[in-house]
Amino acid sequence: MADRKFKTKMKVILLLSTLSGALTVRRRPHCHACFNGLCHSRSTVFNAHKFSGQLAVDRTANILYFHYQTNRSIDHTGAFDLNDIKFKDIPKIGFTFGRAVDQSTREVFMSGTVGIHKYIPKTNTVKSIGLSDKTVWHLQYKDKIYYSEFKSKGIFTYEKNKLKSINAVSNFYVDDFVIDKKNDIYFLSDSMIYRLKNGTKTAEFFIDEIFSLATDKKGDVHFIQPGSRSVYILDYNKDNLTELGAIGKGTPFSVVFDADNNMIYHDVDDEKLYYLMPNYSLCTVTTRGKGKNVKKFVSMRNK
C-alpha cells in the first residue's frame, strides 16, 4: 500500500513538473502575413457578421469605420477604436457602402442607398450633405469628396454643394479608386488598372490585373491581389510595382491602413475583419500554381 501511494505521489509530481515546464515555454508567434521579410500576426477585429463596402480609418483617433449586417438582416454602421478596443454603432444610420475620412477634421463621409451623409465624432451626430438623387459606390477624401456612382461611368468631385465630373475618366466604369500622395488617381475598370496623373487630361493604362487599391498613412498606393493574396507597393522612383509580400491565407478584399501603418482587411472567405501587426520574426513567401491559380504562402524561417 505504501509503495502504491509513493508511486502515485511521484506521478503527480512528474505531471506537475511537466505542466510547469510547458507553461514556461515561450509560445512561437504566428505568421499570418509576411511583408518585407517580417512576420505579421493577425487579430480579429469583428466577425460573425456580413460586411459590405469600403473600410475607412480615422488616423487621428485610430478608429475603423465599416458596415455590417446582423443575422436578422439589420444593417449597422460601426466604429471600432483600435487603440482602446471599444466598439459602437453610429446613430441614426444603418446601411452605408462608401466611406471616407477627412483626416484634418475627423469627419466621416458615408454613402447610403442614396446620397452622402456626414458623421461628426465630436457630437456623435449624422447629417445629410446632399446628392440625394445619387447612389454613390465609392468615396475618397483628399481636400474634397471624390466619388463614383453605382453602375455609372466616371469619377466626380463634390465641394460646396457642387458636383463636377472628372472628364478624363468619364468613359470608364469605375469599380474601385484611390488618390495617392501626388494626387494621382488609380482606378480599376474592366479588370484593369488605369492612372490619371495629377494635372493631365488623359487616363493611361497602368497594369492588366485585378487589384484592390489602398493608400497608406504616407499616401503611398498599394495593390492587393485577392486571388493570390500578394501585396504590392508602387516604387515611385522606378514607377513600377514592388512586391511587399503576401497574406498567408484567405481572400483579402477591402484594405485600409491605420495610424501606425498597420494593415486592416476584410477576408471574404470567413467574413471577418483582421488587423495585422508585425511580430518581427523572419519569414519567406513562396508561390504555388500558375496563371490564375497562383497562390502565395507564408512561412517562418530561422535567423
C-alpha positions as CSV (number, residue, x, y, z in Angstrom):
1,M,0.0,0.0,0.0
2,A,2.8,2.4,0.9
3,D,4.6,1.6,-2.3
4,R,1.4,2.3,-4.3
5,K,1.0,5.7,-2.6
6,F,4.6,6.5,-3.3
7,K,4.2,5.7,-7.0
8,T,1.0,7.8,-7.2
9,K,2.7,10.7,-5.5
10,M,5.7,10.5,-7.9
11,K,3.3,10.5,-10.9
12,V,1.6,13.7,-9.6
13,I,4.9,15.4,-9.1
14,L,6.1,14.4,-12.6
15,L,2.8,15.6,-14.1
16,L,3.0,19.0,-12.3
17,S,6.7,19.3,-13.3
18,T,5.8,18.6,-17.0
19,L,2.9,21.2,-16.9
20,S,5.1,23.8,-15.3
21,G,7.7,23.3,-18.0
22,A,5.1,23.5,-20.7
23,L,3.7,26.7,-19.3
24,T,7.1,28.4,-19.2
25,V,8.0,27.6,-22.8
26,R,7.6,30.8,-24.9
27,R,4.9,30.5,-27.5
28,R,6.1,30.8,-31.0
29,P,4.4,33.8,-32.7
30,H,2.1,33.2,-35.6
31,C,3.0,34.3,-39.1
32,H,-0.3,35.2,-40.8
33,A,1.3,37.6,-43.3
34,C,4.9,38.3,-44.5
35,F,5.8,41.8,-45.5
36,N,9.4,42.8,-46.2
37,G,10.6,39.6,-44.7
38,L,8.9,40.2,-41.3
39,C,6.1,38.1,-39.9
40,H,2.8,39.8,-39.0
41,S,0.3,38.3,-36.6
42,R,-3.4,38.9,-37.1
43,S,-6.1,39.7,-34.6
44,T,-9.8,39.6,-35.3
45,V,-11.5,43.0,-35.2
46,F,-15.0,41.9,-35.9
47,N,-16.6,38.6,-37.0
48,A,-19.8,36.6,-37.3
49,H,-21.5,39.2,-39.5
50,K,-21.8,40.1,-43.2
51,F,-19.7,43.0,-44.3
52,S,-20.0,45.2,-47.3
53,G,-18.5,48.3,-48.8
54,Q,-15.4,50.2,-48.0
55,L,-13.4,50.3,-44.8
56,A,-12.2,53.7,-43.6
57,V,-9.9,54.8,-40.7
58,D,-9.7,58.0,-38.7
59,R,-6.0,58.0,-38.2
60,T,-6.0,60.7,-35.6
61,A,-8.0,58.6,-33.1
62,N,-7.3,55.3,-34.9
63,I,-10.9,54.4,-35.4
64,L,-12.1,51.9,-38.0
65,Y,-15.5,52.5,-39.7
66,F,-17.4,49.7,-41.5
67,H,-20.8,48.4,-42.3
68,Y,-22.2,45.1,-41.1
69,Q,-25.4,43.2,-41.1
70,T,-26.7,41.1,-38.2
71,N,-28.1,37.6,-38.5
72,R,-31.6,39.2,-38.6
73,S,-30.6,41.2,-41.7
74,I,-30.5,44.5,-39.7
75,D,-27.9,47.0,-41.1
76,H,-25.5,48.9,-38.9
77,T,-22.5,51.2,-39.5
78,G,-19.9,50.5,-36.8
79,A,-16.9,52.3,-35.3
80,F,-14.1,50.3,-33.7
81,D,-11.4,52.1,-31.6
82,L,-8.2,50.2,-32.4
83,N,-6.3,51.8,-29.5
84,D,-8.8,51.3,-26.7
85,I,-10.5,48.2,-28.2
86,K,-14.0,49.7,-28.0
87,F,-16.9,49.4,-30.4
88,K,-20.1,51.4,-31.0
89,D,-22.7,51.8,-33.7
90,I,-23.1,55.1,-35.5
91,P,-26.5,56.5,-34.5
92,K,-29.4,57.1,-36.9
93,I,-27.8,55.4,-39.9
94,G,-27.9,51.8,-40.9
95,F,-26.8,50.8,-44.3
96,T,-23.7,52.5,-45.8
97,F,-21.4,51.4,-48.6
98,G,-18.9,54.1,-49.4
99,R,-16.8,55.6,-46.5
100,A,-14.0,58.2,-46.4
101,V,-12.5,60.3,-43.6
102,D,-11.3,63.9,-43.6
103,Q,-8.2,63.3,-41.6
104,S,-7.9,67.0,-40.6
105,T,-11.4,67.3,-39.1
106,R,-12.0,63.6,-38.4
107,E,-15.4,63.9,-40.1
108,V,-16.6,60.7,-41.8
109,F,-18.4,60.7,-45.1
110,M,-20.7,57.8,-45.9
111,S,-23.0,56.9,-48.8
112,G,-26.2,55.0,-48.3
113,T,-28.8,53.8,-50.8
114,V,-28.9,57.4,-52.0
115,G,-27.0,60.5,-51.0
116,I,-24.0,61.2,-48.8
117,H,-24.0,61.6,-45.1
118,K,-21.5,63.2,-42.7
119,Y,-20.8,61.8,-39.3
120,I,-19.3,64.2,-36.8
121,P,-17.5,62.3,-34.0
122,K,-17.2,65.2,-31.6
123,T,-21.0,65.5,-31.4
124,N,-21.8,61.9,-32.3
125,T,-24.3,63.1,-34.9
126,V,-25.1,62.4,-38.6
127,K,-26.5,64.7,-41.2
128,S,-27.2,64.6,-44.9
129,I,-24.9,66.7,-47.1
130,G,-26.6,66.2,-50.5
131,L,-26.5,64.1,-53.7
132,S,-29.9,62.7,-52.6
133,D,-30.6,61.5,-56.2
134,K,-27.3,59.6,-56.5
135,T,-26.3,56.1,-55.4
136,V,-22.7,56.5,-54.5
137,W,-20.5,53.4,-55.0
138,H,-17.0,54.5,-53.7
139,L,-15.8,57.5,-51.8
140,Q,-12.4,59.1,-51.2
141,Y,-11.5,62.3,-49.4
142,K,-8.5,64.4,-50.5
143,D,-9.2,68.1,-49.7
144,K,-12.7,67.4,-51.1
145,I,-15.0,64.5,-51.7
146,Y,-14.3,62.2,-54.7
147,Y,-16.9,59.6,-55.6
148,S,-18.1,57.1,-58.2
149,E,-21.7,56.1,-58.8
150,F,-23.3,52.6,-58.8
151,K,-23.3,51.2,-62.4
152,S,-22.4,54.5,-63.9
153,K,-19.3,55.8,-65.6
154,G,-16.9,58.3,-64.2
155,I,-15.4,59.8,-61.1
156,F,-16.8,63.0,-59.7
157,T,-15.9,65.6,-57.1
158,Y,-18.3,67.2,-54.6
159,E,-17.4,70.5,-53.0
160,K,-19.5,73.3,-51.6
161,N,-22.7,71.6,-52.7
162,K,-21.5,71.4,-56.3
163,L,-20.5,68.3,-58.2
164,K,-18.1,68.1,-61.1
165,S,-17.2,65.3,-63.4
166,I,-13.5,64.4,-64.0
167,N,-13.6,64.4,-67.8
168,A,-10.6,62.1,-68.3
169,V,-12.5,59.3,-66.5
170,S,-16.0,59.9,-67.9
171,N,-15.9,56.9,-70.3
172,F,-14.9,54.4,-67.7
173,Y,-17.0,52.2,-65.4
174,V,-15.1,52.6,-62.1
175,D,-15.1,49.6,-59.7
176,D,-12.5,51.0,-57.2
177,F,-10.2,54.0,-57.0
178,V,-7.7,55.8,-54.7
179,I,-5.9,59.1,-54.7
180,D,-2.2,58.9,-53.7
181,K,0.3,61.4,-52.3
182,K,0.9,63.0,-55.7
183,N,-2.9,63.4,-56.2
184,D,-2.7,60.8,-59.0
185,I,-5.9,58.8,-59.3
186,Y,-5.6,55.0,-59.7
187,F,-8.8,53.2,-60.6
188,L,-10.0,49.7,-61.5
189,S,-12.1,49.4,-64.7
190,D,-13.0,46.3,-66.6
191,S,-10.4,44.2,-64.7
192,M,-7.6,46.6,-65.5
193,I,-5.9,49.4,-63.5
194,Y,-5.6,52.9,-65.0
195,R,-3.9,56.0,-63.8
196,L,-4.8,59.6,-64.2
197,K,-1.8,61.7,-63.3
198,N,-2.3,65.0,-61.5
199,G,-2.6,67.8,-64.0
200,T,-3.1,65.6,-67.1
201,K,-6.2,65.2,-69.2
202,T,-5.9,61.6,-70.2
203,A,-6.1,58.4,-68.1
204,E,-3.4,55.9,-69.0
205,F,-3.3,52.1,-68.8
206,F,-1.2,51.0,-65.9
207,I,-1.5,47.2,-65.4
208,D,-3.7,44.4,-66.7
209,E,-4.6,42.8,-63.3
210,I,-7.4,42.9,-60.8
211,F,-6.3,44.6,-57.6
212,S,-7.9,46.0,-54.5
213,L,-6.5,49.5,-54.1
214,A,-5.4,51.3,-50.9
215,T,-3.2,54.2,-49.7
216,D,-1.2,54.0,-46.5
217,K,-0.5,56.7,-43.9
218,K,2.1,58.3,-46.2
219,G,-0.2,58.3,-49.2
220,D,1.7,55.5,-51.0
221,V,-0.6,53.4,-53.1
222,H,-0.8,49.6,-52.5
223,F,-2.2,46.9,-54.8
224,I,-3.7,43.8,-53.3
225,Q,-4.5,40.7,-55.4
226,P,-7.4,38.9,-53.7
227,G,-6.8,35.7,-55.6
228,S,-3.1,35.2,-55.0
229,R,-3.0,37.2,-51.7
230,S,0.0,39.2,-53.0
231,V,0.6,42.7,-51.8
232,Y,2.5,45.3,-53.9
233,I,3.5,48.9,-53.4
234,L,4.3,51.4,-56.1
235,D,8.0,52.3,-56.3
236,Y,7.7,56.0,-57.1
237,N,11.3,56.3,-58.3
238,K,11.1,53.4,-60.9
239,D,7.3,53.8,-61.5
240,N,6.6,50.1,-61.1
241,L,5.2,47.7,-58.6
242,T,7.4,46.1,-55.9
243,E,6.2,43.1,-54.1
244,L,6.0,43.7,-50.3
245,G,4.9,40.1,-49.5
246,A,1.6,38.3,-49.0
247,I,-1.2,37.4,-46.7
248,G,-0.9,33.7,-45.7
249,K,-4.5,32.5,-46.3
250,G,-8.0,33.6,-47.2
251,T,-9.1,36.2,-49.7
252,P,-8.3,39.8,-48.7
253,F,-10.6,42.3,-50.2
254,S,-11.2,45.8,-48.8
255,V,-7.9,47.1,-47.3
256,V,-7.0,50.1,-45.2
257,F,-4.0,51.3,-43.1
258,D,-4.2,52.6,-39.6
259,A,-2.4,55.4,-37.8
260,D,0.7,53.1,-37.4
261,N,0.5,52.0,-41.0
262,N,-0.7,48.5,-39.9
263,M,-3.0,46.8,-42.4
264,I,-6.7,46.0,-41.8
265,Y,-8.6,43.9,-44.3
266,H,-11.9,42.1,-44.9
267,D,-11.5,38.4,-45.6
268,V,-14.4,37.4,-47.8
269,D,-13.8,33.7,-47.2
270,D,-14.6,33.7,-43.5
271,E,-16.4,37.1,-43.3
272,K,-14.0,38.6,-40.7
273,L,-12.1,41.9,-40.3
274,Y,-8.5,41.3,-39.5
275,Y,-5.8,43.6,-38.1
276,L,-2.1,42.8,-38.9
277,M,0.8,43.8,-36.7
278,P,4.5,42.9,-37.0
279,N,5.9,40.5,-34.5
280,Y,9.4,40.8,-36.0
281,S,10.0,37.1,-36.7
282,L,11.6,36.4,-40.0
283,C,9.6,34.9,-42.9
284,T,9.5,33.9,-46.5
285,V,6.9,33.9,-49.2
286,T,6.6,31.0,-51.7
287,T,4.5,30.7,-54.9
288,R,2.5,27.7,-55.9
289,G,0.4,27.2,-59.1
290,K,0.4,29.0,-62.4
291,G,-1.7,31.7,-64.1
292,K,-5.0,32.4,-62.4
293,N,-4.3,29.6,-60.0
294,V,-1.3,31.2,-58.4
295,K,-1.3,31.4,-54.6
296,K,1.1,32.9,-52.2
297,F,2.1,31.0,-49.0
298,V,3.8,32.4,-45.9
299,S,6.2,30.5,-43.6
300,M,8.6,31.4,-40.8
301,R,12.3,31.0,-41.1
302,N,15.2,30.8,-38.7
303,K,17.6,33.7,-38.3
